[in-house]
């Protein structure tokens, strides 16, 4: 693996990894059979609510945890603010 990283360059490797991760989240349904929301679209809308309503991180995390419990098992909703930031950060979206 280290040889591959060295061959293509670390910056290019990281960009490719971010692209693959973003693509996965864009396509991954929120839960099995869901066609209305993906992991990405859900996080994006929840972050928008957080920013518009000036929620603190603690309250946002509590909301994510509650929604995780409410959704069916195997859902892809993230439960940590940090995880949500990692998805949106490559797009230049900071919150």
N, C-alpha and C positions, 0 to 999 in steps of 0.2 A: 504494500500500500504506500509506504514511504517513497518508493521508487516512482510510482505513478504521480504522486503529489509533486515530486521533484521534477519529473518530465514535463508536466503541464504548467507548473508554477503554482505556488501556494495561493496567490490571489485568484487565479482562474479556477482553481479547485474549490475555493470557498464560494465563489460566485455561482459555480455549477451546483454546488450543494444547496445553496440558498434557493436557487431556481427550482430544483427538484422538490425541496421541502414546500415551497410556496405552491407549486403545481399540485402536489398531493393534497394540500389543505383546500385548494380551490375546487378540487374534484370530489373530495371525500364527503359523502352525505353525513348529515348530523347524526342520523341513526339509520339502521337498515330499513329500507323502503321509503325514506324521506326524499321527496323530490323538490321540496320548496327551499330547503336550507342546506348549506354545506357548513363544514367546520369554520371555514374562512368567513362566509357571509354572516354567520351567527356572531362570531367574535367582532366583526366589523360593526354590526348593528348595536351590539351591547356596549362596545367602546364608545360609539357615538352617543348613546344614552348617558353613559358615565360622564363624558365631557360636557354634554349639553346641560345636565342636571348637577354638575359639580360634585359628583359622588367622591368620597374618599376611597382610597384603595381597600381599606378594611371592609367597607360596606359592599364594594364591588366583588371582592372575593367571597363574601358571604352569599351574595346573589348567585355567583357561579356555582358554589357548592350546593345551594338549594335547587337550582335548575338541574344540576347533575343528578341529584336524587330523584327529581320529578320525571326525568326522561327515562326511557327504557334502557335496560342493561345493554352495554356494548356501544353506547353513544360516544361521539367523538368530542363532546364539549370539553373544553379545557377548564380546569378548576383553579388555576393560579394566574394572577395578574402578570407575573413574569413570563409565563408561557404565551400569553396573548401578545405581549410586547414583542416576543421573539418572532412571531408570525408577521406582525405588521411592520416591524423595524426595517426589513429590507426594502419596503416600498417608500421609505422616508416618512412614515407616519409615526410621530412620537406623541406620547401622552403621559 
